[in-house]
Amino acid sequence: QTHAEVDEEFLARLASSALWPLVALLGGIVLSVLLSRLIARPIERLRGTAEAIAGGELDLRAPTDGPAEIASLAAAVNAMAEALRQRITTEQEARSAIERTVTAYGGFAERVANGDFTSRLEVGDAGDLERLGHALNSMSSSLGLLVGEIKLATNQLGSATAEILAATTQQAAATSEEAAAVRQMAASVHELRQAGESVARRTQTVVEMAQKTENVAETGLQSVEETIRSTEEGRQRLEALAER
């Protein structure tokens, strides 16, 4: 072969060997663009749905069309959103129930504080709140029994006080009568002393006897006066006791 034939054959072989890689490269580029669009769009929609769910739109759901992997990921995001919605709903219901229970317990405590020991709480199955309700009912019952016992003891104490007051009044009256009798006795003694003095003026002998009688009478008078003072002090203490 001549040099021209060899060069022509070389160029032909080079063109034929370079054509298929170029075609494959172009096909790969086109396929990559198509695949990127096919995958990127569902991912972008899934990202927007996830952001909306994170923002509080728990009723929003991601589309499950597209490739299997994207559809599986979208289903997982939807399941997560549904679980979050149910959990938040359950927590809201539980919070509402706790608020209602606490309000009922507060009203019950106010009634007990106002003296109503007959009311009882309707205790449900609420765990710690249930135990608290039973404890509050027991407390109200115990307080009612305690108040009843205190009222009974107060009534008994009032009756005993009335009896003591009546007895003290009688004792004070008897003491007053005794004081009057003692005063009358003192007056009689004084009259007796005057009579003795009159007799003493008549006779010296009788004077000596009357002097002795007077001394005895004076001593008796002092004893009587001390008795009067003691009786008066006793009467005053009894009157003070009667006032109490």
C-alpha positions in Angstrom: 0.0 0.0 0.0 1.0 3.5 -0.6 1.4 6.1 2.1 -1.9 7.7 1.0 -3.8 4.5 1.3 -2.3 3.8 4.7 -3.2 7.2 5.9 -6.7 7.0 4.5 -7.3 3.6 6.2 -5.9 4.9 9.5 -8.2 7.9 9.5 -11.2 5.7 8.6 -10.4 3.3 11.5 -9.9 6.2 13.9 -13.2 7.8 12.9 -15.1 4.5 13.4 -13.5 3.8 16.8 -14.1 7.3 18.1 -17.8 7.5 17.0 -19.2 5.0 19.4 -17.6 6.5 22.6 -18.9 9.9 21.5 -22.4 8.5 21.0 -22.2 6.7 24.4 -21.0 10.0 26.1 -23.8 11.9 24.6 -26.3 9.2 25.6 -24.9 9.2 29.1 -25.3 13.0 29.4 -28.9 12.8 28.2 -29.7 9.9 30.5 -28.1 11.7 33.5 -30.2 14.8 32.8 -33.4 12.7 32.6 -32.6 10.7 35.7 -31.7 13.9 37.7 -35.0 15.4 36.7 -36.9 12.2 37.5 -35.3 12.0 41.0 -34.8 15.6 41.9 -38.4 16.6 41.4 -39.9 14.0 43.8 -37.1 14.8 46.3 -37.8 18.5 46.1 -41.5 17.8 46.7 -40.7 15.5 49.5 -38.4 18.1 51.1 -41.2 20.7 50.8 -43.7 18.4 52.5 -41.2 17.6 55.3 -40.7 21.3 55.9 -44.4 21.9 56.0 -44.9 19.0 58.5 -42.1 20.4 60.6 -43.9 23.7 60.6 -47.1 22.2 62.1 -49.1 21.1 59.1 -49.5 17.5 60.3 -52.4 16.8 57.9 -50.2 17.3 54.9 -49.0 14.1 53.1 -46.1 13.6 50.6 -46.9 12.1 47.1 -45.8 8.5 46.8 -45.3 8.4 43.0 -41.9 8.2 41.4 -39.1 5.7 41.9 -39.5 3.0 44.5 -36.9 4.5 46.8 -38.5 7.9 46.7 -41.9 6.4 47.2 -40.7 4.4 50.2 -39.1 7.5 51.7 -42.4 9.5 51.1 -44.4 6.7 52.8 -42.0 6.8 55.8 -42.4 10.6 56.0 -46.2 10.2 55.9 -46.2 7.6 58.6 -44.0 9.9 60.7 -46.5 12.8 60.2 -49.4 10.5 61.2 -47.7 9.3 64.3 -46.8 12.9 65.3 -50.4 13.9 64.7 -51.8 11.1 66.8 -49.3 11.7 69.6 -50.0 15.4 69.7 -53.8 14.7 69.7 -53.3 12.2 72.6 -51.2 14.6 74.5 -53.8 17.4 74.0 -56.6 15.1 75.2 -54.5 14.0 78.2 -53.8 17.7 79.1 -57.4 18.6 78.8 -58.3 15.6 81.1 -55.7 16.7 83.6 -56.9 20.3 83.5 -60.5 19.2 84.1 -59.4 16.9 87.0 -57.3 19.6 88.6 -60.3 22.1 88.3 -62.6 19.5 89.9 -60.1 18.9 92.7 -59.7 22.6 93.3 -63.5 23.1 93.7 -63.6 20.1 96.0 -60.8 21.6 98.2 -62.7 24.9 98.4 -65.9 23.1 99.5 -64.0 21.3 102.2 -62.4 24.6 103.3 -65.9 26.1 103.6 -67.1 23.2 105.9 -68.7 20.9 103.4 -67.4 17.4 104.5 -70.2 15.4 102.7 -69.1 16.0 99.1 -66.9 13.4 97.4 -64.8 13.4 94.3 -65.6 11.1 91.3 -62.3 9.4 90.9 -61.5 7.8 87.6 -58.5 5.7 86.3 -55.9 8.5 86.2 -52.8 7.0 87.9 -51.4 9.5 90.4 -54.5 11.7 90.1 -56.6 8.7 91.0 -54.6 8.2 94.2 -54.8 11.9 95.0 -58.6 11.8 94.6 -58.9 8.8 97.0 -56.6 10.6 99.5 -58.7 13.8 99.3 -61.9 11.8 99.8 -60.4 10.1 102.9 -59.2 13.5 104.2 -62.7 14.9 103.9 -64.2 11.9 105.7 -61.7 12.1 108.5 -62.2 15.9 108.9 -66.0 15.3 109.1 -65.5 12.8 111.8 -63.1 15.0 113.7 -65.4 18.0 113.5 -68.3 15.9 114.8 -66.2 14.7 117.7 -65.2 18.3 118.5 -68.8 19.5 118.4 -69.9 16.6 120.7 -67.0 17.4 123.2 -67.9 21.1 123.0 -71.6 20.4 123.9 -70.5 18.1 126.8 -68.1 20.8 128.0 -70.9 23.4 127.8 -73.2 21.2 129.9 -70.5 20.6 132.5 -69.8 24.3 132.7 -73.4 25.1 133.3 -73.5 22.5 136.1 -70.4 24.0 137.6 -71.8 27.5 137.4 -75.1 26.4 139.1 -73.2 24.7 141.9 -70.9 27.7 142.3 -74.0 30.0 142.5 -75.5 27.9 145.2 -72.2 27.9 147.2 -72.0 31.6 146.9 -75.5 32.0 148.2 -74.8 29.7 151.1 -71.6 31.7 151.9 -73.6 35.0 151.8 -76.0 33.5 154.4 -73.1 32.4 156.6 -71.6 35.9 156.4 -74.9 37.5 157.4 -75.1 35.1 160.4 -71.6 36.0 161.5 -72.4 39.7 161.3 -75.5 39.1 163.4 -73.4 37.2 165.9 -70.9 40.1 166.0 -73.7 42.6 166.7 -75.0 40.3 169.5 -71.5 40.2 171.0 -71.2 44.0 170.8 -74.5 44.4 172.7 -73.3 41.9 175.3 -70.2 44.0 175.8 -72.3 47.1 176.3 -74.4 45.3 178.8 -71.3 44.2 180.6 -70.0 47.8 180.7 -73.3 48.9 182.2 -73.1 46.3 184.9 -69.4 47.2 185.6 -70.4 50.8 186.3 -72.7 49.5 189.1 -70.2 47.3 191.0 -66.5 46.9 191.2 -66.6 43.2 191.5 -68.8 42.9 188.5 -66.4 45.3 186.8 -63.6 42.8 187.1 -65.7 40.0 185.9 -67.0 42.2 183.1 -63.4 43.1 182.2 -62.6 39.5 181.8 -65.8 38.9 179.9 -64.9 41.9 177.7 -61.4 40.5 177.0 -62.9 37.1 176.1 -65.6 38.9 174.0 -62.9 40.9 172.2 -61.0 37.8 171.4 -64.1 36.2 170.1 -64.9 39.3 168.1 -61.5 39.1 166.4 -62.0 35.5 165.7 -65.4 36.2 164.3 -64.0 39.1 162.2 -61.3 36.9 160.9 -63.9 34.3 160.1 -65.9 36.9 158.3 -62.9 38.0 156.3 -62.0 34.4 155.4 -65.7 33.8 154.4 -65.7 37.0 152.3 -62.5 36.0 150.5 -64.0 32.5 149.9 -67.1 34.1 148.6 -65.1 36.4 146.3 -63.1 33.4 144.9 -66.4 31.5 144.4 -67.9 34.5 142.6 -64.8 34.7 140.4 -65.0 31.0 139.7 -68.7 31.4 138.9 -67.9 34.2 136.4 -65.3 32.0 134.7 
